[in-house]
Amino acid sequence: MSVFGLVGLQDARALQRLMESNAGYAVRIQGHGVEPGAAQEALTALPPNAVAAQKRGYGLWEGNRLLAFADVIMGWPEPGTAHIGLLMADSERVGEGLGRRLHEAIVTELRGAEGLCCLRLAIVDANADVAEPFWKKMGYQPTSQVAPHRQGIVESASRIWRRKLGCGAEASAGPN
């Protein structure tokens, strides 16, 4: 039985293990495997104009083992939006619905956040074959926003996807 909870710097070792179980993701978006400090970076990195207080790490735990992780920036890039920077599930547990369960727990958690109406994420073209089917199932839709993606040796594009979260009277209307 997995438990939903916060993930912080004290959990860097558990996150590093999870990230190393998904080395294919790192190869697709940066051209090489997971670096030794990848978890620390994921737990502290911020997008432009964001501050540390906006950043939240969420996870599904089974004892001391982190099964899935999501990095969420509240109120970014504008008020009323939360940006999911990364959502990753244990590759040894493919098919168990860990990513879906973590996402559903995050949606439930964030629906209670004052003024938050939208979830947003970026899908890197180099990872789109893997990511797009999952995010479509979670109710996200592509926007027309595209930005260049350069990380490691990978040059690609990053496309913004959104879904309604619901705020005020919309909160009980459902996921879209």
FITI-812671 format. One line per field, with one value per atom (N, C-alpha, C): atom name; chain; x, y, z. Coordinates in Angstrom, 1 decimal. Each point is the difference from the previous one (the first is absolute). Layout:
% residues N
name	CA/...
chain	A/...
east	X/...
north	Y/...
up	Z/...
***
This chain:
% residues 176
name	N/CA/C/N/CA/C/N/CA/C/N/CA/C/N/CA/C/N/CA/C/N/CA/C/N/CA/C/N/CA/C/N/CA/C/N/CA/C/N/CA/C/N/CA/C/N/CA/C/N/CA/C/N/CA/C/N/CA/C/N/CA/C/N/CA/C/N/CA/C/N/CA/C/N/CA/C/N/CA/C/N/CA/C/N/CA/C/N/CA/C/N/CA/C/N/CA/C/N/CA/C/N/CA/C/N/CA/C/N/CA/C/N/CA/C/N/CA/C/N/CA/C/N/CA/C/N/CA/C/N/CA/C/N/CA/C/N/CA/C/N/CA/C/N/CA/C/N/CA/C/N/CA/C/N/CA/C/N/CA/C/N/CA/C/N/CA/C/N/CA/C/N/CA/C/N/CA/C/N/CA/C/N/CA/C/N/CA/C/N/CA/C/N/CA/C/N/CA/C/N/CA/C/N/CA/C/N/CA/C/N/CA/C/N/CA/C/N/CA/C/N/CA/C/N/CA/C/N/CA/C/N/CA/C/N/CA/C/N/CA/C/N/CA/C/N/CA/C/N/CA/C/N/CA/C/N/CA/C/N/CA/C/N/CA/C/N/CA/C/N/CA/C/N/CA/C/N/CA/C/N/CA/C/N/CA/C/N/CA/C/N/CA/C/N/CA/C/N/CA/C/N/CA/C/N/CA/C/N/CA/C/N/CA/C/N/CA/C/N/CA/C/N/CA/C/N/CA/C/N/CA/C/N/CA/C/N/CA/C/N/CA/C/N/CA/C/N/CA/C/N/CA/C/N/CA/C/N/CA/C/N/CA/C/N/CA/C/N/CA/C/N/CA/C/N/CA/C/N/CA/C/N/CA/C/N/CA/C/N/CA/C/N/CA/C/N/CA/C/N/CA/C/N/CA/C/N/CA/C/N/CA/C/N/CA/C/N/CA/C/N/CA/C/N/CA/C/N/CA/C/N/CA/C/N/CA/C/N/CA/C/N/CA/C/N/CA/C/N/CA/C/N/CA/C/N/CA/C/N/CA/C/N/CA/C/N/CA/C/N/CA/C/N/CA/C/N/CA/C/N/CA/C/N/CA/C/N/CA/C/N/CA/C/N/CA/C/N/CA/C/N/CA/C/N/CA/C/N/CA/C/N/CA/C/N/CA/C/N/CA/C/N/CA/C/N/CA/C/N/CA/C/N/CA/C/N/CA/C/N/CA/C/N/CA/C/N/CA/C/N/CA/C/N/CA/C/N/CA/C/N/CA/C/N/CA/C/N/CA/C/N/CA/C/N/CA/C/N/CA/C/N/CA/C/N/CA/C/N/CA/C/N/CA/C/N/CA/C/N/CA/C/N/CA/C/N/CA/C/N/CA/C/N/CA/C
chain	A/A/A/A/A/A/A/A/A/A/A/A/A/A/A/A/A/A/A/A/A/A/A/A/A/A/A/A/A/A/A/A/A/A/A/A/A/A/A/A/A/A/A/A/A/A/A/A/A/A/A/A/A/A/A/A/A/A/A/A/A/A/A/A/A/A/A/A/A/A/A/A/A/A/A/A/A/A/A/A/A/A/A/A/A/A/A/A/A/A/A/A/A/A/A/A/A/A/A/A/A/A/A/A/A/A/A/A/A/A/A/A/A/A/A/A/A/A/A/A/A/A/A/A/A/A/A/A/A/A/A/A/A/A/A/A/A/A/A/A/A/A/A/A/A/A/A/A/A/A/A/A/A/A/A/A/A/A/A/A/A/A/A/A/A/A/A/A/A/A/A/A/A/A/A/A/A/A/A/A/A/A/A/A/A/A/A/A/A/A/A/A/A/A/A/A/A/A/A/A/A/A/A/A/A/A/A/A/A/A/A/A/A/A/A/A/A/A/A/A/A/A/A/A/A/A/A/A/A/A/A/A/A/A/A/A/A/A/A/A/A/A/A/A/A/A/A/A/A/A/A/A/A/A/A/A/A/A/A/A/A/A/A/A/A/A/A/A/A/A/A/A/A/A/A/A/A/A/A/A/A/A/A/A/A/A/A/A/A/A/A/A/A/A/A/A/A/A/A/A/A/A/A/A/A/A/A/A/A/A/A/A/A/A/A/A/A/A/A/A/A/A/A/A/A/A/A/A/A/A/A/A/A/A/A/A/A/A/A/A/A/A/A/A/A/A/A/A/A/A/A/A/A/A/A/A/A/A/A/A/A/A/A/A/A/A/A/A/A/A/A/A/A/A/A/A/A/A/A/A/A/A/A/A/A/A/A/A/A/A/A/A/A/A/A/A/A/A/A/A/A/A/A/A/A/A/A/A/A/A/A/A/A/A/A/A/A/A/A/A/A/A/A/A/A/A/A/A/A/A/A/A/A/A/A/A/A/A/A/A/A/A/A/A/A/A/A/A/A/A/A/A/A/A/A/A/A/A/A/A/A/A/A/A/A/A/A/A/A/A/A/A/A/A/A/A/A/A/A/A/A/A/A/A/A/A/A/A/A/A/A/A/A/A/A/A/A/A/A/A/A/A/A/A/A/A/A/A/A/A/A/A/A/A/A/A/A/A/A/A/A/A/A/A/A/A/A/A
east	0.8/-0.8/0.9/-0.2/0.8/-0.7/0.8/-0.4/0.4/-0.9/0.3/0.6/1.0/0.6/1.0/0.6/1.0/1.3/0.8/1.4/0.9/1.0/0.9/1.4/0.9/1.5/0.4/-0.6/0.3/-0.3/-0.7/-0.4/0.8/1.1/0.8/0.5/0.4/0.5/-1.1/-1.2/-1.1/-0.4/0.0/-0.3/1.1/1.3/1.1/-0.2/-0.4/-0.2/-1.2/-1.0/-1.2/0.5/0.7/0.5/0.9/0.9/0.9/-0.8/-1.2/-0.8/-0.6/0.0/-0.6/1.1/1.1/1.2/-0.4/-1.0/-0.4/-0.5/-0.7/-0.6/1.2/1.0/1.2/0.7/0.1/0.6/-0.8/-1.3/-0.9/0.1/0.0/-0.1/1.4/1.0/1.3/1.2/-0.3/1.0/1.0/-0.2/0.9/-0.8/0.5/-0.6/-0.2/-0.5/-0.3/1.4/0.2/1.2/-0.1/1.1/-0.1/-0.8/0.0/-0.8/-1.4/-0.5/-1.3/-1.1/-0.1/-1.1/0.1/1.2/0.2/-0.4/0.3/-0.3/-1.5/-0.7/-1.4/-0.8/0.6/-0.7/0.3/0.9/0.4/-0.2/0.1/-0.1/-1.3/0.1/-1.2/0.0/-1.2/-0.1/0.2/0.2/0.2/-1.2/0.4/-1.0/-0.8/0.4/-0.6/0.9/-0.6/0.7/-0.2/0.9/0.0/-1.3/-0.7/-1.3/-1.1/0.2/-1.0/0.2/1.1/0.4/-0.5/-0.6/-0.5/0.4/0.5/0.3/-1.1/-0.6/-1.0/0.4/-0.3/0.3/-0.9/0.1/-0.7/1.1/-0.2/1.0/-0.5/0.9/-0.3/1.1/-0.3/1.1/0.9/1.3/1.1/0.3/-0.8/0.2/-0.9/0.6/-0.8/-0.4/-1.3/-0.5/-0.3/-0.3/-0.3/0.2/0.4/0.4/-0.6/-0.4/-0.4/0.5/0.5/0.5/-1.0/-0.5/-1.1/0.4/-0.2/0.3/-1.4/-0.3/-1.3/0.0/-1.1/0.0/1.0/0.4/0.9/-0.4/0.1/0.7/-0.9/-1.3/-0.9/-0.8/-0.6/-0.9/-1.1/-0.5/-1.1/0.4/1.3/0.6/1.0/0.0/1.1/0.7/1.3/0.7/0.7/-0.3/0.6/1.3/1.1/1.3/0.5/-0.4/0.4/-1.0/-0.4/-0.7/0.6/0.5/0.7/-0.4/-0.2/-0.3/1.1/0.1/1.0/-0.2/1.1/-0.1/-0.1/0.4/-0.2/-1.4/-0.9/-1.4/-0.9/0.4/-0.8/-1.3/-1.0/-1.3/-0.9/0.6/-0.8/-0.8/0.1/-0.8/0.6/1.3/0.6/0.0/0.3/-0.1/-1.4/-1.0/-1.4/-0.4/0.4/-0.4/0.6/1.3/0.6/-0.6/-0.3/-0.6/-1.4/-0.8/-1.3/0.1/1.0/0.2/0.4/0.8/0.4/-1.2/-0.8/-1.2/-0.9/-0.2/-0.8/0.6/1.3/0.7/-0.1/0.2/0.0/-1.4/-1.0/-1.3/-0.4/0.6/-0.2/0.8/0.9/0.8/-0.7/-0.1/-0.7/0.4/-0.9/0.2/0.7/0.3/0.7/-1.0/0.1/-1.0/0.5/1.3/0.6/1.3/0.2/1.3/0.6/1.3/0.8/1.2/0.5/1.3/0.6/1.2/0.7/0.4/-0.3/0.5/1.1/1.2/1.1/-0.2/0.1/-0.2/0.8/1.2/0.8/-0.6/-0.9/-0.7/-1.5/-0.4/-1.5/-0.6/0.7/-0.6/-0.4/0.8/-0.2/-1.0/0.1/-0.8/-1.4/-0.1/-1.3/-1.2/0.1/-1.2/-0.4/1.0/-0.3/-0.8/0.6/-0.6/-1.4/-0.2/-1.3/-1.0/0.3/-0.8/-0.4/1.0/-0.2/-0.8/-0.5/-0.8/0.7/1.2/0.8/-0.2/0.1/-0.1/1.1/0.6/1.0/-0.5/0.9/-0.3/0.9/0.0/0.8/1.4/0.3/1.3/1.1/1.1/1.1/1.3/0.9/1.3/1.1/1.2/1.1/0.4/0.5/0.5/1.5/0.9/1.4/0.4/0.4/0.5/1.0/1.2/1.1/0.2/0.0/0.2/-1.3/-1.1/-1.3/-0.5/-0.3/-0.7/-1.3/-1.1/-1.3/-1.0/-1.2/-1.0/-0.8/-0.6/-0.8/-1.4/-1.0/-1.4/-0.8/-0.8/-0.7/-1.4/-0.4/-1.3/-0.7/-1.3/-0.8/-1.2/-0.5/-1.3/-0.6/-1.3/-0.7/0.1/0.2/0.0/-1.4/-0.5/-1.2/0.3/-0.7/0.2/-1.4/-0.3/-1.3/-1.1/-1.0/-1.2/0.4/1.1/0.4/0.6/0.4/0.8/-0.8/-1.3/-0.8/-0.5/0.4/-0.4/0.7/1.1/0.8/1.3/0.8/1.4/0.2/-1.0/0.3/-1.0
north	-1.2/1.2/1.2/0.9/1.2/1.2/0.9/1.1/1.3/1.0/1.3/0.9/0.7/1.0/0.9/0.9/0.9/-0.6/0.5/-0.4/1.2/-0.1/1.1/-0.3/0.9/-0.3/-1.2/-0.2/-1.2/-1.3/0.0/-1.1/-0.2/0.8/0.0/-1.4/-0.8/-1.4/-0.8/0.1/-0.8/0.5/1.3/0.6/-0.4/0.0/-0.4/-1.4/-0.9/-1.4/-0.1/0.8/0.0/0.5/1.1/0.6/-1.0/-0.7/-0.9/-1.2/-0.3/-1.1/0.4/1.3/0.6/0.7/-0.7/0.6/0.4/-0.7/0.3/1.4/0.5/1.3/1.0/-0.1/0.9/-0.1/-1.2/-0.1/0.7/-0.1/0.7/1.5/0.5/1.5/0.7/-0.7/0.6/-0.7/-1.2/-0.7/-0.9/-0.1/-0.9/-0.4/-1.0/-0.5/1.0/-0.5/0.8/0.3/1.3/0.4/-0.2/-0.1/-0.3/1.1/1.2/1.0/0.3/-0.8/0.3/0.2/-0.8/0.2/1.3/0.3/1.3/1.2/-0.1/1.0/0.0/-1.1/-0.1/0.6/-0.1/0.5/1.5/0.6/1.4/0.9/-0.5/0.8/0.8/1.2/0.8/0.6/0.2/0.7/1.5/0.7/1.5/0.6/1.0/0.8/-0.8/-1.2/-0.8/0.1/-0.2/0.0/-1.4/-0.3/-1.4/-0.3/1.0/-0.2/-0.5/0.2/-0.5/-1.4/-0.6/-1.4/-1.0/-1.1/-1.1/-1.3/-0.9/-1.4/-0.9/-0.8/-1.0/-1.4/-0.9/-1.4/-1.0/-1.2/-1.2/-0.8/-0.4/-0.8/-1.3/-1.0/-1.3/-0.3/0.3/0.0/1.1/-0.4/1.0/0.1/-0.7/0.0/1.0/0.9/1.0/-0.7/-0.2/-0.6/0.9/1.2/1.0/1.4/1.0/1.3/1.0/1.2/1.1/1.3/0.8/1.4/1.0/0.8/0.9/1.4/1.0/1.4/0.7/0.5/0.6/1.5/0.4/1.4/0.4/-1.0/0.3/-0.6/0.6/1.3/1.2/-0.3/1.1/-0.4/0.9/-0.4/-0.8/-1.0/-0.8/-1.3/-0.1/-1.2/-0.7/-1.3/-0.8/-0.7/0.0/-0.6/-1.3/-1.1/-1.3/-0.1/0.1/0.0/-1.4/-1.0/-1.4/-0.9/-1.0/-1.1/-1.3/-0.8/-1.2/-1.1/-1.2/-1.2/-1.1/-0.8/-1.1/-0.9/-0.1/-0.8/-1.5/-0.4/-1.4/-0.3/1.0/-0.3/0.5/0.0/0.4/-0.8/0.7/-0.6/-0.1/0.5/0.0/1.3/1.0/1.2/1.0/-0.1/0.9/1.4/0.3/1.4/0.6/-0.8/0.4/0.3/-1.0/0.2/1.3/0.2/1.2/1.2/0.0/1.2/0.3/-1.1/0.2/0.5/-0.4/0.5/1.5/0.4/1.4/0.8/-0.5/0.8/0.2/-1.0/0.1/1.0/-0.1/0.9/1.5/0.2/1.4/0.6/-0.8/0.5/0.9/-0.3/0.8/1.3/0.2/1.2/1.2/1.1/1.2/0.6/0.2/0.6/-0.8/-1.2/-0.9/-0.6/0.3/-0.4/-0.9/-0.1/-0.7/-0.7/-1.2/-0.7/0.1/0.1/0.2/-0.8/-0.4/-0.7/0.2/-0.4/0.1/-1.4/-0.4/-1.3/0.3/-0.6/0.2/-1.0/0.6/-0.9/-1.3/0.1/-1.2/-1.1/0.4/-1.0/-0.1/0.6/0.1/-1.4/-0.9/-1.3/-0.8/0.3/-0.7/0.9/1.3/0.9/0.3/0.3/0.5/-1.0/-1.3/-0.8/0.0/0.1/0.1/1.3/1.1/1.3/0.2/-0.6/0.1/-0.7/-1.2/-0.8/0.8/0.9/0.7/1.3/0.2/1.2/1.2/-0.1/1.2/0.1/1.3/0.2/1.0/-0.2/0.8/1.5/0.9/1.4/0.3/1.3/0.3/0.5/0.0/0.5/-1.0/0.4/-0.8/0.8/-0.7/0.7/-1.0/0.6/-0.9/-0.8/-1.2/-0.8/-0.3/0.3/-0.3/-0.5/-1.3/-0.5/-1.1/0.1/-0.9/0.1/-1.1/0.0/0.0/0.1/-0.1/1.4/0.2/1.2/-0.4/0.5/-0.4/1.2/-0.3/1.0/-0.5/0.9/-0.2/0.6/-0.9/0.5/0.0/1.1/0.2/-0.7/-0.7/-0.7/0.5/0.1/0.5/-0.9/0.1/-0.5/0.8/0.1/0.8/-0.8/0.7/-0.6/0.3/1.2/0.4/0.9/1.1/0.9/0.6/0.4/0.5/-1.0/0.5/-0.8/-1.1/0.2/-1.1/-1.2/0.1/-1.1/-1.3/0.1/-1.3/-0.4/0.7/-0.3/-1.2/-0.4/-1.1/0.4/-0.9/0.3/1.0/0.2/0.9/1.1
up	0.0/0.0/0.0/-1.0/0.0/0.7/0.5/0.8/-0.8/-0.1/-0.6/1.0/-0.4/1.0/-0.7/0.8/-0.5/-0.2/-0.9/-0.2/0.1/0.9/0.2/-0.2/0.3/-0.1/0.8/1.1/0.8/-0.7/-1.1/-0.7/-1.3/-0.1/-1.3/-0.4/1.0/-0.4/-0.6/0.6/-0.6/-1.4/-0.2/-1.3/-1.0/0.4/-0.9/-0.5/0.9/-0.4/-1.0/0.3/-1.0/-1.3/0.0/-1.3/-0.8/0.8/-0.7/-0.5/0.5/-0.5/-1.3/-0.3/-1.3/-0.8/-0.1/-0.8/-1.4/-0.6/-1.4/-0.1/1.0/0.0/-0.2/0.9/-0.1/-1.3/-0.6/-1.3/-1.1/0.1/-1.0/0.1/1.2/0.1/0.1/0.4/0.1/-0.7/-0.5/-0.8/0.7/1.4/0.8/1.2/0.7/1.2/1.1/1.1/1.2/0.7/0.3/0.7/1.5/0.7/1.5/0.8/-0.4/0.7/-0.5/-0.9/-0.7/1.0/1.1/0.9/0.7/0.5/0.7/-1.0/-1.2/-1.0/-0.2/-0.1/-0.2/1.2/1.2/1.2/0.2/-0.7/0.3/-1.2/-1.2/-1.2/-0.1/-0.5/-0.1/-1.4/-0.6/-1.3/0.2/-1.1/0.2/0.7/0.9/0.8/1.0/0.3/1.1/1.3/1.1/1.3/0.7/0.9/0.6/0.7/0.5/0.7/-0.9/-1.3/-1.0/-0.4/0.4/-0.5/1.0/-0.5/0.8/-0.7/0.8/-0.5/0.6/-0.8/0.4/-0.4/0.8/-0.3/0.5/-0.6/0.5/0.6/1.3/0.8/0.3/0.0/0.6/1.0/1.2/1.0/-0.3/-0.1/-0.3/-1.5/-0.8/-1.4/-0.7/-0.7/-0.8/-1.3/-0.3/-1.2/-1.1/0.3/-1.0/0.6/-0.9/0.5/-1.0/0.5/-0.8/0.6/-0.9/0.4/-0.5/0.9/-0.3/0.5/-0.9/0.3/0.1/1.1/0.3/-0.5/-0.7/-0.4/-1.1/-0.8/-1.0/-1.3/-1.2/-0.2/0.3/0.4/0.4/1.1/0.8/1.1/-0.6/0.8/-0.4/-0.8/-0.2/-0.7/0.8/0.0/0.6/-1.1/-0.1/-1.1/0.6/-0.7/0.3/-0.8/0.7/-0.7/-0.3/0.7/-0.2/0.8/-0.7/0.7/-0.5/1.0/-0.4/0.9/-0.5/0.8/-0.2/1.0/0.0/-1.2/-0.8/-1.2/0.3/1.2/0.4/0.3/0.1/0.3/-1.1/-1.2/-1.2/0.0/-0.3/-0.2/1.3/1.1/1.3/0.2/-0.9/0.1/1.0/0.3/1.0/-0.5/-1.2/-0.5/0.0/-0.4/0.1/1.4/0.9/1.4/0.7/-0.4/0.6/-0.6/-1.3/-0.6/0.6/0.2/0.6/1.4/0.8/1.4/-0.1/-0.9/-0.2/-0.3/-1.0/-0.4/1.3/0.7/1.2/1.0/0.2/0.9/-0.5/-1.3/-0.5/-0.2/-0.1/-0.1/1.2/1.1/1.2/0.1/-1.0/0.1/-0.6/0.8/-0.3/-1.3/-0.9/-1.3/-1.1/0.3/-1.0/-0.9/-1.3/-1.0/-1.1/-0.2/-1.1/0.3/-0.6/0.1/-1.4/0.0/-1.2/0.1/-1.2/-0.1/-1.4/-0.1/-1.3/-0.4/-1.2/-0.6/-1.0/0.3/-1.0/-1.1/-1.2/-1.2/0.0/0.5/0.1/0.9/0.8/1.0/-0.3/-1.1/-0.3/-0.2/-0.6/-0.3/1.3/1.0/1.3/0.9/-0.1/0.9/-0.4/-1.3/-0.5/0.3/-0.2/0.3/1.4/1.0/1.4/0.3/-0.5/0.4/-0.7/-1.2/-0.6/0.9/0.5/0.9/1.3/0.4/1.2/-0.2/-1.3/-0.3/-0.5/-0.3/-0.5/-1.5/-0.5/-1.4/-0.4/-1.2/-0.4/-0.3/0.3/-0.4/-1.2/-0.4/-1.1/0.4/1.3/0.6/-0.3/-0.5/-0.3/0.4/0.6/0.4/-0.4/-0.3/-0.2/1.2/-0.1/1.1/-0.3/0.9/-0.2/1.4/0.1/1.2/-0.4/0.6/-0.4/-1.5/-0.7/-1.4/-0.8/0.6/-0.6/-0.4/-1.2/-0.5/-0.5/0.5/-0.3/0.2/0.0/0.4/1.2/0.7/1.2/-0.3/0.1/-0.3/1.3/0.2/1.2/-0.2/1.1/0.1/1.2/0.0/1.2/0.2/1.3/0.3/1.1/0.0/1.1/1.2/1.1/1.3/0.7/-0.3/0.7/1.1/0.0/1.2/0.2/1.2/0.4/-0.4/-0.7/-0.3/-1.0/-0.8/-0.9/0.6/1.3/0.6/0.1/0.0/0.1/-1.4/-1.0/-1.4/-0.7/0.6/-0.6/-0.5/-0.6/-0.4/-1.1/-0.9/-1.1/-0.1
***
